[in-house]
Amino acid sequence: QVQLVESGGGLVQPGGSLRLSCAASGSISSIYLMAWYRQAPGKQRELVAQDTTSSVTSYADSVKGRFTISRDNAKNTLDLQMTNLKPEDTAVYLCYGLSHRGSVSWGQGTQVTVSS
């Protein structure tokens, strides 16, 4: 099972940008679907963006046009470029992977705080 480790979170002002990265312990070329989720205090975990090995991507309506997910199979990383950040984007962001065999991996999460 691939281990996932997120990085890149932090404190940013509204309107700012951050780039999150998820590093995998092994090859991600066999991971059918990779995604970013987020969970804010007191709220359910929600899907932010996902990417498949067929390069099919999708986004939550709340982040469309602001966030971009990208997979680098050579570096075994999944990134999330976030722009025009809003206070409601504040959450712990988690990396997720689903292999073709149905094996699920989660990262430990990275905190993103959007505040002035």
C-alpha positions in Angstrom: 0.0 0.0 0.0 1.3 3.4 -1.0 2.0 5.9 1.8 1.0 9.5 1.1 2.5 12.6 2.8 1.1 16.1 2.3 3.0 19.4 2.5 2.6 23.0 1.6 -0.1 24.1 4.0 0.1 27.3 6.0 -1.5 30.6 6.8 -2.4 32.9 3.9 -4.4 36.1 3.6 -7.7 36.1 1.6 -6.9 36.4 -2.1 -3.6 34.7 -1.7 -2.3 31.4 -3.1 -0.8 28.2 -1.9 0.4 25.0 -3.5 -0.1 21.7 -1.8 1.9 18.6 -2.6 1.2 15.0 -1.9 4.3 12.7 -2.1 3.8 9.0 -2.6 6.1 6.3 -1.2 5.8 4.4 -4.5 4.7 4.7 -8.0 1.4 6.5 -8.5 1.0 5.3 -12.1 -1.0 2.3 -10.7 -3.2 4.5 -8.6 -6.4 4.8 -10.6 -7.8 7.8 -8.8 -6.0 10.4 -6.7 -7.8 13.2 -5.0 -7.7 16.1 -2.5 -10.3 16.2 0.3 -10.7 18.8 3.0 -12.3 18.8 6.4 -13.1 21.9 8.4 -13.9 21.8 12.1 -17.4 20.6 12.7 -18.0 19.8 9.1 -18.0 16.6 7.0 -15.0 15.7 4.9 -15.6 16.9 1.3 -14.1 16.1 -2.0 -12.2 19.1 -3.4 -10.7 17.8 -6.7 -9.9 14.4 -8.2 -7.7 13.1 -11.1 -7.7 9.7 -12.7 -5.0 7.9 -14.7 -7.0 8.8 -17.8 -6.4 12.5 -16.9 -10.0 13.1 -16.2 -10.3 15.8 -13.5 -13.2 17.2 -11.6 -13.7 19.8 -9.0 -16.1 20.8 -6.3 -18.3 23.7 -7.4 -16.9 25.9 -4.6 -13.3 25.7 -6.0 -13.9 25.6 -9.8 -11.8 28.2 -11.5 -9.6 28.7 -8.4 -8.0 25.4 -7.7 -6.0 23.1 -10.1 -5.1 19.5 -9.5 -2.1 18.0 -11.3 -0.4 14.6 -11.2 3.3 14.0 -11.9 3.9 10.3 -12.5 7.6 10.8 -12.9 7.9 12.4 -9.4 5.1 10.4 -7.8 3.4 13.5 -6.6 -0.1 15.0 -6.7 -0.3 18.8 -6.4 -3.2 21.2 -5.7 -2.6 24.8 -6.8 -5.0 27.1 -4.9 -5.5 30.7 -5.9 -7.9 33.5 -4.7 -8.2 31.7 -1.4 -11.2 32.5 0.8 -11.7 32.1 4.6 -14.1 29.3 3.8 -11.3 27.3 2.3 -9.8 27.0 5.8 -9.5 23.3 6.5 -7.2 20.3 6.8 -6.5 19.1 3.3 -5.9 15.4 2.8 -4.5 13.4 -0.1 -6.3 10.2 -1.2 -5.5 7.4 -3.5 -7.5 4.5 -4.9 -5.6 1.8 -6.7 -6.9 -0.4 -9.5 -7.1 -3.2 -7.0 -9.3 -1.2 -4.6 -6.6 -0.4 -2.1 -7.2 3.0 -0.4 -4.5 5.3 1.0 -4.9 8.5 3.0 -2.3 11.1 4.0 -2.2 12.6 7.4 -3.3 16.0 6.2 -1.9 19.5 6.0 -3.6 22.6 7.6 -4.6 25.5 5.4 -5.8 28.7 7.2 -7.1 31.7 5.2 -7.3 34.7 7.4 -6.3 38.4 7.6 
